Amino acid sequence: MKSDPRRAFGERLRALRKKADKTLGDVAEVLGVSIVYVSDVERGNRPPLRPDLIDKVAVVLGGDAGELHRLAAEVRGAFEVRADRIPERAKEFVAGLARGDQYPDDFWDKVTSMAKKQKQGT
């Protein structure tokens, strides 16, 4: 049985918070939300954090924002991408993804490899 995406996001958020030795109150204060809200998200009782809050919490907890965005997209059924963060030359590609343009497997192998290298800073 597939796990509940809300619960998966919340469990990952909780794991990051505990690893960073932060309390619910610490996270709530940084995000400008209530302790109850953070607790509800962690327990899967509310949708994942907004994209801007995901970016903020990833920095504070030392987590991978990309991972949290992927988990949030599983709940929302879509990725949320800020157009002002996309280089002009990449906007048509991103628009193609949004349209559902299809690409061959070898293309995705190359893109994934390049993304991993970029993330590692090589």
MDAnalysis code that builds the backbone (N, CA, C; Angstrom):
import MDAnalysis as mda
import numpy as np

u = mda.Universe.empty(366, n_residues=122, atom_resindex=np.repeat(np.arange(122), 3), trajectory=True)
u.add_TopologyAttr("name", ["N", "CA", "C"] * 122)
u.add_TopologyAttr("resid", np.arange(1, 123))
u.add_TopologyAttr("resname", ["MET", "LYS", "SER", "ASP", "PRO", "ARG", "ARG", "ALA", "PHE", "GLY", "GLU", "ARG", "LEU", "ARG", "ALA", "LEU", "ARG", "LYS", "LYS", "ALA", "ASP", "LYS", "THR", "LEU", "GLY", "ASP", "VAL", "ALA", "GLU", "VAL", "LEU", "GLY", "VAL", "SER", "ILE", "VAL", "TYR", "VAL", "SER", "ASP", "VAL", "GLU", "ARG", "GLY", "ASN", "ARG", "PRO", "PRO", "LEU", "ARG", "PRO", "ASP", "LEU", "ILE", "ASP", "LYS", "VAL", "ALA", "VAL", "VAL", "LEU", "GLY", "GLY", "ASP", "ALA", "GLY", "GLU", "LEU", "HIS", "ARG", "LEU", "ALA", "ALA", "GLU", "VAL", "ARG", "GLY", "ALA", "PHE", "GLU", "VAL", "ARG", "ALA", "ASP", "ARG", "ILE", "PRO", "GLU", "ARG", "ALA", "LYS", "GLU", "PHE", "VAL", "ALA", "GLY", "LEU", "ALA", "ARG", "GLY", "ASP", "GLN", "TYR", "PRO", "ASP", "ASP", "PHE", "TRP", "ASP", "LYS", "VAL", "THR", "SER", "MET", "ALA", "LYS", "LYS", "GLN", "LYS", "GLN", "GLY", "THR"])
u.atoms.positions = np.array([
    [0.838, -1.183, 0.000],
    [0.000, 0.000, 0.000],
    [0.882, 1.245, 0.000],
    [0.539, 2.220, -0.859],
    [1.310, 3.449, -0.958],
    [1.051, 4.328, 0.257],
    [2.107, 4.958, 0.773],
    [1.939, 5.796, 1.958],
    [1.249, 7.105, 1.578],
    [0.612, 7.710, 2.543],
    [-0.084, 8.978, 2.361],
    [0.952, 10.079, 2.124],
    [0.864, 10.806, 1.000],
    [1.861, 11.840, 0.705],
    [1.942, 12.931, 1.776],
    [0.800, 13.325, 2.350],
    [0.847, 14.345, 3.411],
    [1.664, 13.840, 4.592],
    [1.433, 12.595, 4.925],
    [2.157, 12.010, 6.055],
    [3.648, 11.906, 5.737],
    [3.968, 11.556, 4.499],
    [5.380, 11.435, 4.108],
    [6.088, 12.780, 4.216],
    [5.438, 13.859, 3.766],
    [6.037, 15.190, 3.892],
    [6.244, 15.523, 5.365],
    [5.204, 15.324, 6.159],
    [5.274, 15.649, 7.578],
    [6.321, 14.847, 8.327],
    [6.423, 13.568, 7.992],
    [7.429, 12.727, 8.654],
    [8.842, 13.197, 8.312],
    [9.049, 13.600, 7.061],
    [10.380, 14.082, 6.673],
    [10.691, 15.403, 7.366],
    [9.696, 16.279, 7.450],
    [9.885, 17.548, 8.141],
    [10.233, 17.301, 9.610],
    [9.511, 16.401, 10.250],
    [9.783, 16.084, 11.655],
    [11.186, 15.503, 11.829],
    [11.584, 14.605, 10.934],
    [12.918, 14.003, 11.024],
    [14.002, 15.071, 10.898],
    [13.818, 16.004, 9.967],
    [14.797, 17.087, 9.809],
    [14.842, 17.967, 11.060],
    [13.665, 18.266, 11.602],
    [13.596, 19.117, 12.800],
    [14.305, 18.464, 13.971],
    [14.049, 17.188, 14.170],
    [14.677, 16.486, 15.292],
    [16.192, 16.365, 15.092],
    [16.617, 16.081, 13.873],
    [18.046, 15.978, 13.578],
    [18.752, 17.306, 13.846],
    [18.052, 18.406, 13.554],
    [18.618, 19.735, 13.787],
    [18.468, 20.172, 15.246],
    [17.851, 19.316, 16.063],
    [17.626, 19.590, 17.484],
    [16.839, 20.889, 17.692],
    [15.768, 21.028, 16.901],
    [14.888, 22.197, 16.998],
    [13.537, 21.755, 17.538],
    [12.870, 22.645, 18.228],
    [11.529, 22.378, 18.738],
    [10.490, 22.840, 17.722],
    [9.261, 22.422, 17.938],
    [8.165, 22.934, 17.111],
    [8.120, 24.458, 17.201],
    [8.351, 24.980, 18.387],
    [8.341, 26.427, 18.583],
    [9.442, 27.131, 17.808],
    [10.622, 26.526, 17.763],
    [11.725, 27.113, 16.996],
    [11.347, 27.253, 15.532],
    [10.795, 26.181, 14.973],
    [10.425, 26.172, 13.555],
    [9.280, 27.147, 13.307],
    [8.278, 27.119, 14.172],
    [7.136, 28.015, 14.012],
    [7.581, 29.477, 14.033],
    [8.480, 29.813, 14.927],
    [8.952, 31.197, 15.035],
    [9.652, 31.645, 13.760],
    [10.529, 30.803, 13.241],
    [11.268, 31.136, 12.018],
    [10.320, 31.302, 10.830],
    [9.291, 30.454, 10.770],
    [8.373, 30.491, 9.638],
    [7.262, 31.526, 9.799],
    [7.094, 32.033, 11.012],
    [6.030, 33.005, 11.250],
    [4.648, 32.375, 11.274],
    [4.594, 31.141, 11.775],
    [3.328, 30.417, 11.886],
    [3.190, 29.909, 13.315],
    [2.062, 29.293, 13.617],
    [1.848, 28.786, 14.974],
    [2.480, 27.405, 15.160],
    [2.715, 27.074, 16.406],
    [3.212, 25.744, 16.760],
    [2.201, 24.682, 16.322],
    [0.927, 24.968, 16.510],
    [-0.126, 24.025, 16.120],
    [-0.062, 23.759, 14.615],
    [0.171, 24.798, 13.825],
    [0.259, 24.637, 12.373],
    [1.404, 23.689, 12.007],
    [2.595, 23.922, 12.566],
    [3.748, 23.063, 12.266],
    [3.459, 21.636, 12.709],
    [2.885, 21.482, 13.884],
    [2.533, 20.150, 14.383],
    [1.544, 19.459, 13.445],
    [0.532, 20.192, 12.995],
    [-0.456, 19.615, 12.074],
    [0.193, 19.182, 10.760],
    [1.114, 19.986, 10.241],
    [1.807, 19.619, 9.002],
    [2.633, 18.350, 9.236],
    [3.347, 18.303, 10.340],
    [4.168, 17.125, 10.639],
    [3.330, 15.853, 10.771],
    [2.130, 15.976, 11.286],
    [1.263, 14.800, 11.472],
    [0.440, 14.479, 10.231],
    [0.587, 15.290, 9.182],
    [-0.153, 15.048, 7.951],
    [-1.597, 15.507, 8.011],
    [-1.920, 16.355, 8.980],
    [-3.287, 16.850, 9.116],
    [-3.534, 18.134, 8.329],
    [-2.473, 18.711, 7.793],
    [-2.573, 19.891, 6.932],
    [-1.689, 19.662, 5.720],
    [-1.967, 20.395, 4.636],
    [-1.103, 20.266, 3.454],
    [0.325, 20.699, 3.773],
    [1.264, 20.329, 2.907],
    [2.656, 20.752, 3.107],
    [2.785, 22.273, 3.137],
    [3.909, 22.705, 3.624],
    [4.213, 24.130, 3.668],
    [4.201, 24.729, 2.270],
    [3.969, 26.038, 2.194],
    [4.069, 26.762, 0.924],
    [5.517, 26.695, 0.430],
    [5.739, 26.855, -0.868],
    [7.103, 26.785, -1.403],
    [8.092, 27.734, -0.718],
    [7.686, 28.963, -0.423],
    [8.600, 29.899, 0.227],
    [8.966, 29.428, 1.636],
    [8.015, 28.797, 2.319],
    [8.308, 28.281, 3.662],
    [9.159, 27.019, 3.599],
    [8.982, 26.232, 2.548],
    [9.838, 25.058, 2.368],
    [11.285, 25.504, 2.217],
    [11.510, 26.528, 1.394],
    [12.877, 27.029, 1.211],
    [13.466, 27.507, 2.535],
    [12.662, 28.220, 3.303],
    [13.131, 28.768, 4.584],
    [13.432, 27.654, 5.589],
    [12.526, 26.682, 5.701],
    [12.711, 25.619, 6.693],
    [13.901, 24.729, 6.313],
    [14.125, 24.535, 5.023],
    [15.267, 23.719, 4.594],
    [16.580, 24.355, 5.034],
    [16.671, 25.660, 4.927],
    [17.888, 26.363, 5.366],
    [18.057, 26.232, 6.872],
    [16.981, 26.490, 7.608],
    [17.033, 26.465, 9.072],
    [17.359, 25.070, 9.607],
    [16.804, 24.039, 8.959],
    [16.998, 22.677, 9.453],
    [18.143, 21.940, 8.760],
    [18.769, 22.585, 7.795],
    [19.880, 21.937, 7.093],
    [19.419, 20.800, 6.200],
    [18.204, 20.909, 5.673],
    [17.656, 19.854, 4.824],
    [17.755, 20.189, 3.351],
    [17.307, 19.275, 2.543],
    [17.309, 19.408, 1.090],
    [15.968, 19.990, 0.653],
    [15.975, 21.258, 0.225],
    [14.733, 21.899, -0.210],
    [14.114, 21.145, -1.381],
    [14.951, 20.631, -2.270],
    [14.448, 19.888, -3.418],
    [13.640, 18.674, -3.000],
    [14.131, 17.962, -2.012],
    [13.415, 16.791, -1.509],
    [12.056, 17.195, -0.946],
    [12.036, 18.269, -0.159],
    [10.767, 18.715, 0.422],
    [9.805, 19.200, -0.655],
    [10.319, 19.888, -1.671],
    [9.457, 20.330, -2.775],
    [8.880, 19.127, -3.529],
    [9.693, 18.085, -3.728],
    [9.193, 16.878, -4.399],
    [8.086, 16.217, -3.581],
    [8.293, 16.122, -2.279],
    [7.263, 15.523, -1.418],
    [5.989, 16.366, -1.427],
    [6.145, 17.692, -1.402],
    [4.978, 18.579, -1.445],
    [4.241, 18.438, -2.772],
    [4.989, 18.280, -3.862],
    [4.365, 18.120, -5.181],
    [3.542, 16.836, -5.247],
    [3.962, 15.808, -4.529],
    [3.186, 14.563, -4.487],
    [1.809, 14.807, -3.878],
    [1.730, 15.718, -2.929],
    [0.453, 16.040, -2.290],
    [-0.378, 16.937, -3.204],
    [0.258, 17.972, -3.744],
    [-0.459, 18.969, -4.544],
    [-0.792, 18.487, -5.950],
    [-0.042, 17.502, -6.413],
    [-0.230, 17.042, -7.779],
    [0.473, 17.921, -8.794],
    [1.274, 18.862, -8.320],
    [1.992, 19.774, -9.218],
    [3.145, 20.426, -8.465],
    [4.198, 20.726, -9.208],
    [5.283, 21.523, -8.659],
    [4.915, 22.994, -8.789],
    [5.308, 23.775, -7.819],
    [5.133, 25.220, -7.903],
    [6.508, 25.816, -8.132],
    [6.642, 26.524, -9.255],
    [7.930, 27.086, -9.648],
    [7.776, 28.585, -9.823],
    [8.654, 29.346, -9.196],
    [8.629, 30.795, -9.347],
    [9.351, 31.171, -10.642],
    [8.649, 31.833, -11.520],
    [9.203, 32.198, -12.823],
    [10.433, 33.093, -12.691],
    [10.484, 33.919, -11.651],
    [11.628, 34.822, -11.506],
    [12.908, 34.094, -11.086],
    [12.803, 32.805, -10.769],
    [13.978, 32.012, -10.412],
    [14.490, 31.169, -11.576],
    [13.795, 31.223, -12.702],
    [14.166, 30.413, -13.856],
    [14.913, 31.286, -14.852],
    [16.109, 30.871, -15.269],
    [16.821, 31.650, -16.292],
    [15.963, 31.758, -17.557],
    [16.047, 32.873, -18.229],
    [15.231, 33.120, -19.425],
    [15.347, 31.979, -20.436],
    [16.568, 31.487, -20.639],
    [16.791, 30.445, -21.649],
    [16.145, 29.103, -21.264],
    [15.748, 28.946, -20.002],
    [15.144, 27.687, -19.560],
    [13.620, 27.748, -19.488],
    [13.049, 28.911, -19.672],
    [11.604, 29.059, -19.484],
    [10.794, 28.238, -20.482],
    [11.237, 28.131, -21.733],
    [10.488, 27.332, -22.705],
    [10.512, 25.859, -22.319],
    [11.650, 25.393, -21.802],
    [11.747, 24.004, -21.355],
    [10.777, 23.752, -20.201],
    [10.758, 24.648, -19.230],
    [9.859, 24.500, -18.081],
    [8.400, 24.563, -18.546],
    [8.112, 25.456, -19.484],
    [6.758, 25.529, -20.035],
    [6.392, 24.209, -20.715],
    [7.355, 23.596, -21.398],
    [7.116, 22.299, -22.026],
    [6.790, 21.227, -21.006],
    [7.495, 21.251, -19.896],
    [7.182, 20.293, -18.826],
    [5.759, 20.509, -18.320],
    [5.387, 21.777, -18.149],
    [4.039, 22.087, -17.681],
    [2.983, 21.627, -18.687],
    [3.313, 21.704, -19.995],
    [2.375, 21.241, -21.032],
    [2.292, 19.723, -21.076],
    [3.281, 19.058, -20.503],
    [3.320, 17.606, -20.557],
    [4.096, 17.072, -21.743],
    [4.984, 17.926, -22.316],
    [5.822, 17.456, -23.418],
    [6.571, 16.203, -22.986],
    [6.717, 15.255, -23.900],
    [7.378, 13.987, -23.606],
    [8.830, 14.004, -24.096],
    [9.713, 13.431, -23.323],
    [11.125, 13.334, -23.665],
    [11.558, 11.886, -23.486],
    [12.512, 11.419, -24.307],
    [12.958, 10.019, -24.207],
    [13.740, 9.772, -22.919],
    [13.806, 8.505, -22.507],
    [14.493, 8.124, -21.271],
    [15.948, 8.570, -21.242],
    [16.659, 8.465, -22.368],
    [18.077, 8.857, -22.366],
    [18.233, 10.355, -22.105],
    [17.259, 11.151, -22.527],
    [17.266, 12.582, -22.225],
    [17.212, 12.792, -20.714],
    [16.283, 12.084, -20.042],
    [16.129, 12.232, -18.589],
    [17.353, 11.709, -17.841],
    [17.994, 10.671, -18.369],
    [19.230, 10.173, -17.755],
    [20.293, 11.266, -17.761],
    [20.419, 11.966, -18.891],
    [21.407, 13.047, -19.003],
    [21.061, 14.221, -18.093],
    [19.787, 14.612, -18.093],
    [19.354, 15.731, -17.252],
    [19.581, 15.416, -15.778],
    [19.231, 14.201, -15.371],
    [19.410, 13.790, -13.974],
    [20.886, 13.790, -13.603],
    [21.723, 13.290, -14.486],
    [23.164, 13.263, -14.232],
    [23.713, 14.681, -14.088],
    [23.305, 15.578, -14.979],
    [23.772, 16.970, -14.898],
    [23.286, 17.650, -13.622],
    [22.047, 17.379, -13.235],
    [21.500, 17.993, -12.025],
    [22.256, 17.515, -10.783],
    [22.581, 16.234, -10.745],
    [23.344, 15.702, -9.596],
    [24.720, 16.336, -9.529],
    [25.380, 16.475, -10.671],
    [26.699, 17.116, -10.694],
    [26.620, 18.564, -10.242],
    [25.605, 19.278, -10.706],
    [25.421, 20.674, -10.324],
    [25.192, 20.787, -8.822],
    [24.372, 19.896, -8.275],
    [24.081, 19.912, -6.852],
    [25.339, 19.647, -6.010],
    [26.202, 18.766, -6.534],
    [27.445, 18.441, -5.830],
    [28.515, 19.505, -6.031],
    [28.241, 20.438, -6.943],
    [29.191, 21.523, -7.164],
    [30.369, 21.153, -8.045],
    [30.187, 20.128, -8.896],
    [31.276, 19.744, -9.797],
    [30.984, 20.148, -11.216],
])
